[in-house]
Amino acid sequence: MSSVVYGMLWGFVRIIGWLCFRYRVVGAVPQTGGFIVAANHASYLDIPLLGCGMWRRAWFLGRSDLFPVPGLKAVCQWLGWIPLRLGRLDREAFGKAVALIKEGKVVVIFPEGSRSQDGRLQSPKPGIGVIVAQTGCPVVPAYLKGTYDVLPSGTMWPRFRPVTVFYGEALTFPQSKEGGDTKQFYQEVSRTVMDRIASLGGVESPTQQSSAGIRKAE
């Protein structure tokens, strides 16, 4: 039943996107297998507009305080939201994501961990590396262009601006060898994915922003 409701919402959001935001999609995700979709996060509209760009149902890892209303929280979990507790490694949430991927499902994660306050990319958290290490799954990078302009942080009502979702080619990572530096592997996965997201959007990655800041200081 949840799949039927998800499909109806998918179609509704897609139509609204076309009518209000000249919504378009560039690229596509694989039609089979389990994998992660990793995207930038600049607006509350990112989840629905990213989801309706895929021709597959997806489950979304998102901060646990995203839907504070009890009834709404339960409905969103039924539809595919996986609440993620912040400030620590939420083993329960990541365990659900790992299980879904191993079942051949699609799990969406926002590597930055929270919405950008200025629309620029933020440094990624290591969580995506944890999932890749446990599943060996590919990661499809995605960039949402325009969602910050439509609904930036601190605003209540969306503005009519164009939105485009870019999906890149899947990235694969060699499994870290037993006894290797696990933390370094997590960081390498997160950094590589974030750089690829930036490349899709034609924007600076957090690494490039840091380098530019150092040069400016010098």
C-alpha positions in Angstrom: 0.0 0.0 0.0 2.8 2.4 0.8 4.2 1.9 -2.7 0.9 3.0 -4.2 0.8 6.2 -2.1 4.5 6.8 -2.8 3.8 6.5 -6.5 0.9 8.9 -6.3 3.0 11.5 -4.4 5.8 11.0 -7.0 3.5 11.9 -9.8 2.0 14.9 -8.0 5.4 16.4 -7.1 6.6 15.8 -10.6 3.6 17.7 -12.1 4.0 20.6 -9.6 7.7 20.7 -10.4 7.0 21.0 -14.2 4.3 23.7 -13.6 6.1 25.8 -11.0 9.8 25.3 -11.4 10.3 24.2 -15.0 11.6 21.0 -13.4 13.9 18.8 -15.5 16.2 15.8 -15.0 19.6 15.2 -16.5 20.9 11.7 -16.3 19.4 8.7 -14.6 20.0 6.2 -11.9 20.5 2.4 -12.5 17.2 0.5 -12.9 18.4 -2.5 -10.9 20.4 -3.3 -7.8 21.0 -1.6 -4.5 23.0 1.6 -4.3 23.3 5.0 -2.6 22.2 8.3 -4.2 24.3 11.1 -2.6 23.2 14.7 -3.2 23.8 18.2 -2.0 21.3 19.6 0.5 20.2 23.3 0.3 16.4 23.2 0.8 13.5 21.4 2.2 12.4 20.7 -1.4 15.5 18.6 -2.0 13.9 15.3 -0.9 10.7 15.4 -3.0 12.4 16.9 -6.1 15.2 14.4 -5.9 12.9 11.5 -5.4 10.6 12.3 -8.3 13.6 12.4 -10.6 14.2 8.7 -10.2 12.1 6.0 -11.8 12.5 3.8 -8.8 11.3 4.1 -5.2 13.8 5.4 -2.8 14.3 5.5 1.0 15.8 8.6 2.5 18.1 9.0 5.5 17.3 12.3 7.2 17.8 14.0 10.6 15.4 12.7 13.2 14.0 16.2 14.0 12.9 16.8 10.4 9.3 16.0 11.1 8.5 16.8 14.8 4.8 16.2 14.5 4.2 12.6 15.8 1.5 11.6 13.2 3.4 13.1 10.3 6.6 11.4 11.5 5.0 8.0 11.4 3.5 8.6 7.9 6.9 9.7 6.6 8.6 6.6 8.0 5.9 4.5 6.4 6.7 6.2 3.0 10.5 5.6 3.3 12.1 8.2 5.7 14.8 6.7 7.9 15.2 9.1 10.9 18.9 9.7 11.7 19.9 10.9 15.2 22.6 13.5 15.0 25.8 14.0 17.0 26.9 10.3 16.9 26.9 7.3 14.6 23.3 6.1 14.6 23.8 2.4 14.2 20.1 1.7 14.0 19.5 4.1 11.1 22.6 3.0 9.2 21.7 -0.6 9.8 18.3 -0.1 8.1 20.0 1.6 5.2 22.5 -1.2 4.8 19.8 -3.9 5.0 17.7 -2.0 2.3 20.7 -1.8 0.0 21.5 -5.5 0.4 17.9 -6.1 -0.6 18.5 -4.3 -3.8 16.8 -1.0 -2.8 17.9 2.7 -3.4 18.9 4.7 -0.3 19.4 8.5 -0.5 21.8 10.3 1.7 22.9 13.9 2.0 26.6 13.7 2.8 26.7 17.2 4.2 24.4 16.1 7.1 22.3 19.3 7.2 21.0 22.0 4.9 23.5 24.6 3.6 22.7 28.1 5.0 24.1 29.9 1.9 23.6 27.4 -0.9 27.3 26.5 -1.1 28.5 22.9 -0.6 29.5 22.0 3.0 32.2 19.5 4.1 30.8 15.9 4.0 30.3 13.7 7.0 31.8 10.2 7.0 28.5 8.3 7.2 28.3 7.5 3.5 31.7 5.8 3.8 30.3 3.6 6.6 27.5 2.3 4.4 29.8 1.7 1.4 32.3 -0.2 3.6 29.5 -2.5 4.9 27.8 -3.1 1.5 30.4 -2.5 -1.2 27.6 -0.7 -3.1 28.0 1.9 -5.8 27.2 5.6 -5.1 25.3 7.7 -7.6 26.2 11.4 -7.2 23.4 13.9 -7.7 23.3 17.7 -7.8 20.1 19.7 -7.2 20.4 23.1 -9.0 17.9 25.8 -8.1 16.3 24.4 -4.9 18.1 27.0 -2.8 16.8 29.8 -5.0 13.3 28.4 -4.7 13.2 27.9 -0.9 16.4 29.1 0.9 16.9 28.6 4.6 14.7 31.0 6.7 11.9 31.4 4.1 8.4 30.1 4.3 7.1 30.3 0.8 8.7 29.0 -2.4 9.6 31.2 -5.3 9.1 30.4 -9.0 12.7 29.5 -10.1 13.9 26.7 -12.4 15.1 23.5 -10.8 17.3 20.9 -12.5 18.4 17.6 -11.0 21.7 16.1 -12.3 22.5 12.4 -11.8 26.0 11.3 -12.5 27.7 8.0 -13.3 27.9 5.5 -10.4 31.1 5.5 -8.4 32.6 2.4 -7.0 35.2 2.0 -4.3 37.5 -0.9 -3.6 36.8 -2.5 -0.3 39.2 -1.4 2.5 41.6 -4.2 3.3 41.3 -5.9 6.7 43.6 -4.1 9.1 43.6 -0.9 6.9 42.7 2.5 8.1 38.9 2.4 8.2 38.6 6.1 9.1 40.7 7.1 6.2 38.5 5.0 3.9 35.4 6.7 5.2 36.9 10.1 4.6 38.1 9.2 1.1 34.7 8.0 0.1 33.0 11.1 1.4 35.5 13.4 -0.2 35.4 11.7 -3.6 31.6 11.7 -3.7 31.4 15.4 -2.6 33.9 16.4 -5.3 31.8 14.6 -7.9 28.6 16.3 -6.7 30.4 19.6 -7.1 31.6 18.7 -10.6 28.0 17.9 -11.7 26.8 21.3 -10.5 29.8 23.2 -11.9 30.5 24.6 -8.4 33.4 24.5 -6.0 33.8 21.5 -3.7 34.5 22.1 0.0 38.1 21.1 -0.7 38.4 23.8 -3.3 36.8 26.3 -1.1 39.2 25.6 1.7 42.2 25.9 -0.7 40.9 29.2 -2.0 40.5 30.5 1.6 44.1 29.5 2.4 45.5 31.2 -0.7 43.5 34.3 0.1 44.8 34.4 3.7 48.3 34.1 2.4 
